[in-house]
């Protein structure tokens, strides 16, 4: 089946979807664009309906693909293009009419919004157990290159769009001087296997797609982070990926808490989930992604504990946990603390915290873990990320 015919056969499926945006992308003509279903991109949808298509147009269509969602192809559609514009299928930027200047893309458009983020692809039974193969598809492993080109993964992170992973600043500042942060791994579940497979009750083997390793092109610590300071304030960092990531059922972004009601909110009494491959109660790193359910803890109660160690939890941090044997030891430093919220009929996960520090040993009764409060930094994130 040729490419054009494949697109045409998919048209009837696409028409059942409303306008959905799956992140930022760059078209083959080097224009800024958004990753959407084909029928929502007028000029490309019109192209596949034509009887004759040139070779250059076929190549343009193929290079415009920006991923898959629910088994369907996503297309990179130019933001600034208007239906009346003349098609440009080569690799030159498309000229814009001088009388109608293009409005710059708002930075918030670089972050996927509900329902195109925070889809967990799994059941929601948690409490210190292995995750399902598809759960937490935004979870990343941070890659370090050590002397002798030895590769190791020692921190976690969260994919927030197709070019950025959010992690803890101490995962950058507190590593040995002989280590270099070089990449991230996405779509991982069991670090001992690739691809990750399980056997279903009917005996059928079910496998994820192979994990994806992506190089990091830029490391951005929060400018106010002070390294190994006692308080670990502003413990947040962005990693820009060298190439755009295609979203799949195994790799997709988490939502950020950008809504007004989510700002400066620690959601007392709400259930949250921490996940990762970090230390377990046996002090051994798990091969399989783990998850544990926690509750937010009031800052005053948290400070009663950490005040005895000379630490003060501030409004830019959130405490969670404190139950014997269940803690962010089941996650990695820099990994996500998430909470499910329901909006417009969708249940999606929001990144509420980033694993920062906790008691030693972890999982001690009455000692919650301390996380960077993501909602306190959404403005910094949006002003820092770029196309």
C-alpha positions, 0 to 999 in steps of 0.5 A: 500500500502506498503512502497516499492510499494509506492516508486516504483509507484513514480519513474516515477514522480521523473524522470521528476526532475533535480538534486535538493538539499533541504538542509542538513540532516543525514542518518539513518546510521549517515552519512552526506547527502543531501535531494534530490528526490529519483531517484537522489540517486543512491544506494536507487533508485537501492534498490527500483527497486529490486524484494526482499527487507529485513525488515532492508532495508525497515526500512532504506528507511522509516527512510531516508525520509527527507520531501516532495516537490510538493507532492513528497517524499524527501530522505536523500542521503549520501554525501560521498557514492559512487555507488560501496560502499557496502550498509549499512542499519543498524545504523552503519556508513559506512566504507570508502575506505582508498585509497580515503579519503572523501572530507569534505562538504563545509559549503556553502552546508548547505544553500539551493540554487535556485531553492530550497529556496525563493519560496513564494507559493503565489501571489505577490500583496502587500502593507500592507495587509494580506498574503496568507496562503502559502506566506513567508513559511520561516517566523518563530515566536520566542517562549518565556517561561515566569514565570508560563510556559506561552508561548508567541511569540514576535519576528520573524525570517527566516528559512535558512535551516533545522536546523537554523533560523536567527533573530535579536540579540536584540530579545535575549539580550533585553528580560526581565530577567524572559523570556527564548527563548525556540523555534520557530513556523513554518508554521503559518498563523493565530495564532488564529487557527490551522490548518489555513483554508479558504473557497474558492469561490466554497465553498470548505474549503482549509486548511494548514497543522498544524503549527510546534513548534520546540525547540531551542538547541543553541542560537548564537548572533553575537560576536560583538553585544553590547546589548542595544547600540544606533546604534544596530550594528551587530543585528543578531543571529542564532537559532539552532533547536533541530531537523531537519525540513522537508520542505513542501509547508508550511515550506521552507527556504529563499535564502541568498544573497551569490552571488557576485553581492549581496554583500554590495548591498542595491538595491536602487530603488528595491521593497522589502517586510517585513512580520510578525505578529507585531504591526499594525497601531492600535498598536495591534498585528495581528493574521494573517501574514501581508506584506507590500511593501517598497523601499530601501533608501540611507544611506545618506538620512537615516542618515539625519533622524537618525542623529537627534537622535544620531544614525548613519546607517553603511554599515552593515545596510540597510534602507527601507520604510518611507512611511506614514502608511507602515512600519515594524510595520507590521513585527516583530523584527527579521523578514525578509525583502526580495526581489525577484530576477530572475535567470535561469527562477526562481523567488525566494526571498532573505533575504536582511534585518532583522528588527532591529529598526525604528521610534516611532510611526512607519509608519511616513512619511520620517522615514525609518526602519533600518534593518541588512544587511544580505549580510554583514554577510553571511560569518559569517553565513556560518562559524557558522552553522554546520551539 
